[in-house]
């Protein structure tokens, strides 16, 4: 059940305004009101789900398909040089709105956006241990 104060549920219900740029039976794409770059959009399921751990497979597939469409538009219509897709699950992962959403962030050569992760070599034993723990049974 959706929390009564869920902003994205209120957008889906038409109770709050949003700039909708694409939609499907199961998902909506809307412009982010706090954009990281020009054209930053969000893709949300129409049905409430908190995050990747809560969303159903059909709604997730619909969101991914719509995110792909929006990413293509960013490249074709805004001249984006690349696109980041980002989902945060939980407060520790920077989730601030607890309704599943995918950020579609167009990237442009020289744009100032810096993600907090800076790739660096990992420790081989720890990578192997994590892989063993996560491998299919």
Phi, psi and omega per residue, in radians:
X1 nan 2.422 -3.106
X2 -1.310 2.428 3.017
X3 -1.106 2.517 -3.075
X4 -1.123 -0.330 -3.113
X5 -1.795 0.291 -3.109
X6 -1.215 1.999 -3.117
X7 -1.046 -0.768 -3.086
X8 -1.231 -0.600 3.051
X9 -1.113 -0.655 3.110
X10 -1.189 -0.595 3.054
X11 -1.151 -0.816 3.121
X12 -1.015 -0.705 -3.113
X13 -1.344 -0.123 -3.118
X14 1.411 0.236 -3.132
X15 -1.483 -0.356 3.081
X16 -2.220 2.559 3.136
X17 -1.335 2.670 3.045
X18 -2.772 2.702 3.066
X19 -1.638 1.665 -3.113
X20 -1.418 2.272 -3.140
X21 -1.970 -0.264 3.117
X22 -2.879 2.714 3.102
X23 -2.707 2.795 3.029
X24 -2.460 -3.124 -3.133
X25 -1.018 -0.588 -3.031
X26 -1.959 -0.137 -3.014
X27 -2.540 2.764 3.058
X28 -2.240 2.573 2.977
X29 -2.055 2.281 -3.101
X30 -2.430 2.747 3.128
X31 -1.302 2.414 3.069
X32 -1.304 2.305 -3.120
X33 -1.403 -0.116 3.051
X34 -2.196 1.156 -2.973
X35 -1.198 2.429 3.046
X36 -1.372 -0.592 3.102
X37 -2.546 2.991 3.109
X38 -1.088 2.175 3.098
X39 1.630 0.068 -3.138
X40 -1.000 2.135 -3.113
X41 -2.207 2.876 3.067
X42 -2.133 2.506 3.026
X43 -2.057 2.216 -3.082
X44 -2.261 2.612 3.000
X45 -1.348 2.626 3.074
X46 -1.186 -0.618 3.118
X47 -1.512 2.444 -3.128
X48 -1.166 2.334 2.967
X49 -2.595 2.412 -3.047
X50 -1.224 -0.789 -3.057
X51 -2.865 -2.934 -3.097
X52 -1.023 -0.472 -3.118
X53 -1.412 -0.227 -3.017
X54 -1.957 -0.378 -3.024
X55 -1.353 2.475 3.073
X56 -1.291 2.749 -3.072
X57 -1.059 -0.701 -3.121
X58 -1.196 -0.694 3.103
X59 -1.200 -0.669 3.098
X60 -1.100 -0.784 3.128
X61 -1.071 -0.707 3.120
X62 -1.129 -0.703 3.122
X63 -1.158 -0.741 3.129
X64 -1.118 -0.753 3.129
X65 -1.082 -0.745 3.137
X66 -1.211 -0.646 3.080
X67 -1.076 -0.677 3.114
X68 -1.119 -0.733 3.111
X69 -1.088 -0.805 -3.136
X70 -1.133 -0.701 3.099
X71 -1.063 -0.697 3.097
X72 -1.128 -0.690 3.091
X73 -1.128 -0.680 3.131
X74 -1.051 -0.720 3.139
X75 -1.246 -0.816 -3.059
X76 -1.306 -0.655 -2.992
X77 -1.804 -0.429 3.137
X78 -1.897 -0.107 -3.141
X79 1.286 0.442 3.119
X80 -1.084 2.456 3.108
X81 -1.485 -0.310 3.140
X82 -2.904 3.091 -3.138
X83 -2.551 2.344 2.955
X84 -1.754 2.350 2.933
X85 -1.878 2.284 -3.059
X86 -2.436 2.282 2.980
X87 -2.223 2.311 3.088
X88 -1.927 2.237 -3.135
X89 -2.041 1.811 3.120
X90 1.710 2.697 -3.110
X91 -1.038 -0.622 3.141
X92 -1.135 -0.362 3.118
X93 -1.794 0.328 3.079
X94 1.329 0.302 3.081
X95 -1.261 2.244 3.138
X96 -2.056 -0.422 3.035
X97 -1.981 2.073 -2.986
X98 -1.624 0.970 2.968
X99 -2.353 2.199 -3.097
X100 -0.787 2.333 3.020
X101 -2.724 2.623 3.074
X102 -1.994 2.175 3.017
X103 -1.402 2.273 3.010
X104 -1.942 1.828 -2.992
X105 -1.968 1.822 3.074
X106 -1.094 2.477 3.125
X107 -2.090 2.474 -3.099
X108 -2.207 2.461 3.114
X109 -0.918 2.173 3.102
X110 1.476 0.056 3.122
X111 -1.170 2.707 -3.005
X112 -1.455 -0.045 -3.061
X113 -1.150 2.210 3.107
X114 -2.162 2.122 3.039
X115 -1.376 2.686 -3.068
X116 -1.270 -0.256 -3.118
X117 -1.543 2.203 3.060
X118 -2.005 1.936 -3.086
X119 -0.989 2.383 3.074
X120 -2.601 2.622 -3.116
X121 -0.997 2.427 3.087
X122 -1.616 2.957 3.093
X123 -1.448 2.163 -3.013
X124 -0.995 -0.723 -3.139
X125 -1.124 -0.699 3.131
X126 -1.218 -0.663 3.079
X127 -1.081 -0.780 3.132
X128 -1.124 -0.706 3.141
X129 -1.148 -0.737 3.106
X130 -1.147 -0.701 3.113
X131 -1.083 -0.744 3.132
X132 -1.104 -0.694 -3.134
X133 -1.212 -0.531 -3.054
X134 -1.703 -0.161 -3.081
X135 -1.148 2.614 3.102
X136 -1.047 2.549 3.135
X137 -1.312 nan nan
